[in-house]
Amino acid sequence: MPRYYFTITYPGGYIQDRYEHELPNLTTAQDQALHFAQWMRGQGQHWQQAILHIISEGQELASVPFSVGGKHLP
């Protein structure tokens, strides 16, 4: 099963995922990324813009832009 990492970049920094997530495919990884972005909204973060990068085997496969303190979320 493929292993994915989720790294967040935001103005002034980044959060690197240190745990691998075994998921069946990229579509499931993208769904997981959206759920994670929604979870971040409830954690008191206030980034107006951030990007959640989906990485597997050292390559970025997709990115999900999101806002924690603003109003848009994919």
N, C-alpha and C positions, 0 to 999 in steps of 0.2 A: 504494500500500500504506500502511496506517495507520502512524503513528509513535507510539511509546510511550516514556515515561520512567518510571523506577522510583526513588522517593524513600523513604528509610527514616527513620522517626521512632522515637526511643527516649527513655527518661527522661533528660532533660538535654541533648538535642541532636537533630540530624538530619544525614543525608547526602543531598545533592541530586545526582541523576543529571544529568550534563552532556552525556551522549551520547544521541542518539535511536536507538531500536531499531525498525527496520522489520519488522513482523510482520503476518501475514495477518489476524488477528482477535483479539478480546479473550480468547478461550479459550486461544489460543497464548500471549498475554501473561501470563495467569494461570499457565500451566505454566512459563513462563520465570521468573516471580516465585518460584515454589516451588523451582526449581532454584537460583536466586540465594540464597534463604534457606538452603538446604542448604549451598551453597558458603560462606556467611558463617560457618556453624558451624565449618568447618575453618580459619578464618582467625584464630583466637585471640580473637574477640570474646566477651564474656561478658555480654550483655544478658539479663536475665530476661524482658523483654518488649520487643517491637519491632513496628512495623507497616510493611509494605512497601506503598506506595501506587502504584497503576498510573494514570498520567496520560497523556491524549492530548488534543491541541488545547486545553490549558489547563484541562481538567476532570478531576477524579478519577473514574475509571470503576469502580474496585474497590480493595479493600484486603485484604492478606493478613497477619493477625497471626502472629507466630512468636516463638520463644524460642531464643536462641543458647546461653545457659549453662544453661538448664533442660532439661526433658525433652519439652515438647510442641512439635510442629511439624505444621502441617496436612498 
